[in-house]
Amino acid sequence: MKRLIRAKLLFVLLLMLSLTGCDNTDQKQVKKAVVSEFDRLKELNSKTVQNYLASESLFPDASTSQASSAVVEEVASQFFKDFDYKILKIHVEETTATCSLQITTLDAHTLAKDYQRGYLTQVIMATANGQGFTDASLEQHYILMKDLMQKNNYQTISNSCSINLVKDGRHWKIQRDKELKNQLVGGFITAAANPYLLTPADTVDVYFRALKSMNTAQMGTYLGLNELFSNSDPNSQALASALLLQVQACFDYRVVGAKDNGTIATVDTEITSFSYNDILSNYNKKLDDYLATTDALIDGPSGRLEKSNELLLKCIAENTATQSNSVPLTLINDGISWKLQSNALLGKALFGEFNADTAATSLSDGENNSRTSSYNDSSN
């Protein structure tokens, strides 16, 4: 009887040892698979890097799925230069396994925010250059990322990470799901896809920073001066150019408050531009002085109109006075990002009451005074 009991105990012990040995073997193979993959990532192995910087993950809206290996490797060298990992625990169940790690990656939240700012700036500048903007190619996305990562120093973060593996024959394979890819790129995928990553105030800041960086030709196109100054005569074009130079010299902004309900936002701003009132006051004084001279009588109506245009342009060019106006801006979130809506108050804050007929109107008002009556009397 005792021998039978001993035999049973020996059998159970041998069975446990065999099962444990099998489990240890699988754990070693799982560890080997993880170490092999992540060591190659640390070494910036091109093929391994491509697995985690794939276009469908980082840039799902790219118009093309191809990018040069040079720019991808440059981005990878920045993304994974401080990458590190430590295996904490491995759990095996027949043909599946999980591996828990501590990983150190780039903190991509700030990078994603800078990326959204940069991408929106590119869209704005394309419009300012008179180009229709389509979705950027994968190459363009990577170039923007490369420029940001070369210019800025992004911090690293440490997080726990769980990897799923599946046994395929005698080998264990890592399941490169979206969650793993997101973790290894520091959360960039989810951060960049967040339609609220940039706040309404952030978005307004991007628009206005881009506006401040434009030259007069870009500013004229972006602000639609072809519509604002509907006439195509030289005087109208000269007026437009003079005003653009004033906006370029004087424009500034300040965000003073913002509120939103998740879909619609209002950002209260203070817009600084040239002082329309100062320009008009100086212009009216110079016009009055001119109309009081005999030259004005000699010049006739067409000469007086030409002189008034000349005086207006001179007053605009010499102006250094500025004025500020409160302008509430509306933005709408379409599920992708915040979009700034057109606003007539913004145009008025930038250009005052100027339009293509300003000079002619001012002259007409001046000629309706007593001095104009004397011209008419003299001509009879």
C-alpha positions in Angstrom: 0.0 0.0 0.0 2.8 2.4 0.9 4.5 1.5 -2.3 1.4 2.4 -4.3 1.1 5.7 -2.5 4.8 6.5 -3.2 4.4 5.6 -6.8 1.4 7.9 -7.2 3.2 10.8 -5.5 6.3 10.2 -7.7 4.0 10.3 -10.8 2.4 13.5 -9.7 5.8 15.1 -9.0 7.2 14.0 -12.4 4.1 15.4 -14.1 4.4 18.7 -12.3 8.1 18.9 -13.2 7.4 18.2 -16.8 4.7 20.8 -17.0 6.8 23.4 -15.2 9.7 22.6 -17.6 7.4 23.2 -20.5 6.1 26.4 -19.0 9.7 27.6 -18.4 10.7 26.8 -22.0 7.7 28.8 -23.3 8.5 31.7 -21.0 12.1 31.7 -22.2 10.9 31.7 -25.8 8.5 34.6 -25.1 11.2 36.6 -23.5 13.5 35.8 -26.4 10.9 37.1 -28.9 10.3 40.3 -26.9 14.0 41.0 -26.4 14.7 40.4 -30.1 12.0 42.8 -31.2 12.7 45.6 -28.7 16.5 45.4 -29.0 16.1 45.9 -32.7 13.9 48.9 -31.9 16.6 50.3 -29.7 19.2 49.8 -32.4 16.9 51.6 -34.9 16.6 48.6 -37.1 14.9 50.0 -40.3 12.4 47.2 -40.7 11.4 47.1 -37.1 11.0 50.9 -37.0 8.7 50.8 -40.0 6.4 48.4 -38.1 5.8 51.1 -35.5 5.9 54.2 -37.7 3.5 52.9 -40.3 1.5 55.6 -42.2 -1.9 54.0 -41.3 -1.0 54.4 -37.6 0.6 57.8 -37.3 -0.9 59.6 -40.3 -4.1 57.9 -41.4 -5.1 60.8 -43.6 -1.9 60.9 -45.7 -2.7 61.3 -49.4 0.1 58.8 -50.2 1.5 55.8 -48.3 5.1 56.2 -49.4 7.9 58.2 -47.9 11.6 58.2 -48.5 13.6 55.8 -46.2 15.9 58.7 -45.3 13.3 60.9 -43.8 11.6 58.0 -42.0 14.9 56.9 -40.4 15.6 60.5 -39.4 12.3 60.7 -37.6 12.9 57.3 -36.1 16.3 58.3 -34.8 14.6 61.1 -32.8 11.5 59.1 -31.8 13.4 56.1 -30.4 16.8 57.6 -29.4 16.0 57.3 -25.7 13.8 54.2 -25.9 14.4 51.6 -23.2 12.5 48.7 -21.6 12.5 46.3 -18.7 10.6 43.0 -18.7 8.6 42.7 -15.4 6.5 39.5 -15.8 5.6 36.9 -18.4 2.4 34.8 -18.3 1.9 31.8 -20.6 -1.4 30.0 -21.4 -0.9 27.2 -24.0 -0.7 29.2 -27.3 -1.1 32.7 -25.9 1.1 34.8 -23.6 1.3 38.3 -22.2 4.4 40.2 -21.2 4.4 43.1 -18.8 7.1 45.7 -19.2 8.2 49.1 -18.0 9.0 51.2 -21.1 10.7 54.6 -21.6 9.5 56.5 -24.6 9.3 60.0 -26.0 6.5 62.0 -24.4 4.6 62.7 -27.7 1.7 64.7 -26.3 3.6 68.0 -26.7 5.0 66.8 -30.1 1.4 66.1 -31.2 0.3 69.5 -30.2 3.2 71.1 -32.1 2.5 68.9 -35.0 -1.2 70.1 -35.2 0.0 73.7 -34.9 2.5 73.2 -37.7 0.0 71.3 -40.0 -2.6 74.1 -39.6 0.0 76.7 -40.3 0.8 74.9 -43.6 -2.8 74.9 -44.5 -3.1 78.6 -43.8 0.0 79.5 -45.7 -1.1 77.4 -48.7 -4.2 79.5 -48.9 -2.1 82.7 -48.5 0.0 81.5 -51.5 -3.1 81.0 -53.6 -2.7 77.2 -53.6 -5.5 74.8 -53.1 -4.6 72.6 -50.1 -5.1 68.8 -50.3 -4.2 66.2 -47.7 -0.4 66.2 -47.2 1.6 63.2 -48.5 3.2 60.9 -46.1 6.5 62.4 -47.0 5.3 65.9 -46.1 4.0 64.6 -42.7 7.4 63.1 -41.9 9.2 66.2 -43.0 7.1 68.3 -40.6 7.8 65.8 -37.8 11.5 65.8 -38.6 11.7 69.6 -38.5 9.8 69.8 -35.2 12.0 67.1 -33.6 15.2 68.8 -34.7 14.1 72.2 -33.5 12.6 71.1 -30.1 13.8 69.0 -27.2 10.9 66.6 -26.1 11.0 64.9 -22.8 10.7 61.1 -22.1 8.1 59.3 -20.0 8.0 55.8 -18.4 4.9 53.7 -18.5 3.8 50.2 -18.0 3.1 48.2 -21.2 1.4 44.9 -21.8 2.3 42.9 -24.9 0.2 40.0 -26.3 1.9 37.2 -28.1 0.7 34.1 -30.0 2.4 30.8 -30.5 2.9 29.9 -34.1 4.3 26.4 -34.3 7.5 26.6 -32.2 7.8 30.4 -32.3 6.1 33.2 -30.4 5.0 36.3 -32.3 4.3 39.7 -30.9 0.8 41.1 -31.8 1.5 44.6 -33.1 -1.9 46.0 -32.4 -2.8 49.7 -32.5 -2.5 50.0 -28.7 1.1 48.7 -28.7 2.1 51.0 -31.5 0.6 54.0 -29.7 2.4 53.2 -26.5 5.8 52.8 -28.3 5.4 56.2 -30.0 4.7 57.8 -26.7 0.9 58.2 -27.2 1.3 60.2 -30.5 -1.4 58.4 -32.4 -4.2 59.1 -29.9 -3.0 62.6 -29.1 -2.7 63.7 -32.8 -6.2 62.3 -33.5 -7.8 64.2 -30.6 -10.0 67.0 -32.1 -9.7 69.0 -28.9 -5.9 68.7 -28.5 -5.6 72.4 -29.6 -8.0 74.6 -27.6 -10.0 77.3 -29.4 -7.6 79.8 -28.0 -4.6 77.8 -29.3 -6.3 77.6 -32.7 -6.8 81.4 -32.9 -3.1 81.8 -31.9 -2.0 79.7 -34.8 -4.2 81.7 -37.3 -2.9 85.1 -36.0 0.8 84.0 -35.8 0.6 82.9 -39.4 -1.0 86.2 -40.3 1.8 88.1 -38.7 4.4 86.1 -40.6 2.9 86.8 -44.0 4.3 89.3 -46.5 1.9 91.8 -48.1 1.2 89.7 -51.1 0.3 86.6 -49.0 -1.8 88.8 -46.6 -3.7 90.3 -49.5 -4.6 86.9 -50.9 -5.4 85.4 -47.5 -7.6 88.3 -46.4 -9.4 88.4 -49.8 -8.6 92.0 -50.7 -9.8 91.3 -54.2 -13.3 91.2 -52.6 -12.7 94.1 -50.2 -11.4 96.4 -52.9 -13.7 95.5 -55.8 -12.4 98.1 -58.2 -9.3 97.2 -60.3 -8.1 100.8 -61.1 -4.6 101.8 -60.1 -5.8 104.1 -57.2 -7.7 101.2 -55.6 -4.7 98.9 -55.9 -2.4 101.6 -54.5 -4.8 102.0 -51.6 -4.9 98.3 -51.0 -1.1 98.1 -51.0 -0.7 101.0 -48.6 -3.2 99.5 -46.1 -1.6 96.1 -46.2 1.7 97.7 -45.3 0.0 99.4 -42.4 -1.6 96.1 -41.2 1.8 94.4 -41.6 3.5 97.1 -39.5 0.8 97.5 -36.8 -1.1 94.1 -36.4 -1.0 92.5 -33.0 -3.4 90.5 -31.0 -4.2 89.3 -27.5 -6.6 86.5 -26.4 -8.6 87.8 -23.4 -11.0 84.9 -22.8 -12.6 81.8 -24.3 -15.5 79.5 -23.8 -17.0 76.6 -25.6 -19.6 73.9 -25.3 -17.6 71.2 -27.2 -19.0 72.1 -30.6 -19.1 75.9 -30.8 -16.6 78.3 -29.1 -16.2 82.0 -28.7 -12.7 83.4 -28.3 -12.6 87.1 -27.1 -9.6 88.9 -28.6 -8.1 92.4 -28.7 -7.0 93.2 -32.2 -4.5 96.0 -32.8 -4.1 97.6 -36.2 -3.5 101.0 -37.6 -5.6 103.9 -36.4 -8.2 104.6 -39.1 -9.4 107.7 -37.2 -5.9 109.2 -37.0 -5.3 108.6 -40.7 -8.7 110.1 -41.7 -8.2 113.1 -39.3 -4.8 113.9 -40.9 -6.2 113.3 -44.3 -9.2 115.6 -43.8 -6.9 118.4 -42.5 -4.5 118.1 -45.5 -7.5 118.0 -47.8 -9.1 121.1 -46.3 -5.7 122.9 -46.5 -5.5 121.9 -50.2 -9.1 122.9 -51.0 -8.4 126.3 -49.6 -5.7 127.0 -52.2 -6.1 128.4 -55.7 -4.4 125.2 -57.0 -7.5 123.3 -56.1 -9.5 125.6 -58.3 -7.1 125.3 -61.2 -6.9 121.5 -60.9 -10.6 121.0 -61.6 -12.6 118.0 -60.5 -10.3 115.3 -61.9 -7.2 117.0 -60.6 -8.7 117.4 -57.2 -9.6 113.7 -57.1 -6.1 112.7 -58.1 -4.7 115.1 -55.4 -7.0 113.7 -52.8 -5.8 110.1 -53.6 -2.2 111.3 -53.3 -2.9 112.9 -49.9 -4.7 109.8 -48.6 -1.9 107.5 -49.6 0.6 109.9 -48.0 -1.3 110.0 -44.7 -1.6 106.2 -44.7 2.2 105.7 -45.4 3.2 108.2 -42.7 0.9 106.9 -40.0 2.3 105.4 -36.8 -0.8 105.5 -34.7 -2.6 102.3 -33.7 -5.9 101.4 -32.2 -7.3 98.3 -30.6 -10.7 96.8 -30.9 -12.5 94.0 -29.0 -13.4 91.2 -31.5 -15.3 88.0 -30.5 -14.3 85.1 -32.8 -16.5 82.1 -33.4 -15.0 78.6 -34.0 -16.7 75.3 -34.7 -15.3 71.9 -34.0 -16.2 69.5 -36.8 -14.9 66.4 -35.0 -11.4 66.8 -36.5 -10.3 70.2 -35.1 -11.5 73.7 -34.3 -12.2 75.8 -37.4 -12.2 79.7 -37.4 -15.3 81.2 -38.9 -15.3 84.3 -41.1 -16.0 87.5 -39.2 -16.8 91.0 -40.5 -15.7 92.6 -37.2 -12.2 91.2 -37.7 -11.9 92.9 -41.1 -13.2 96.1 -39.7 -10.6 95.9 -36.8 -7.8 95.4 -39.3 -8.8 98.0 -42.0 -11.2 100.4 -40.2 -13.8 101.9 -42.6 -11.5 101.9 -45.6 -12.8 100.7 -48.9 -12.0 101.4 -52.5 -14.2 104.5 -52.6 -12.8 106.1 -49.4 -10.8 108.8 -51.2 -13.6 109.7 -53.6 -16.1 109.8 -50.8 -13.9 112.0 -48.6 -13.3 114.4 -51.5 -17.1 114.5 -52.3 -17.8 115.4 -48.7 -15.1 118.1 -48.8 -16.5 119.6 -52.0 -19.9 119.9 -50.6 -18.7 122.6 -48.2 -18.6 126.4 -48.8 -15.3 126.3 -50.6 -16.7 124.1 -53.3 -19.5 126.6 -53.8 -17.0 129.3 -54.5 -15.5 127.0 -57.2 -18.9 126.8 -58.8 -19.5 130.5 -58.5 -16.1 131.2 -60.1 -16.7 128.9 -63.0 -20.0 130.6 -63.9 
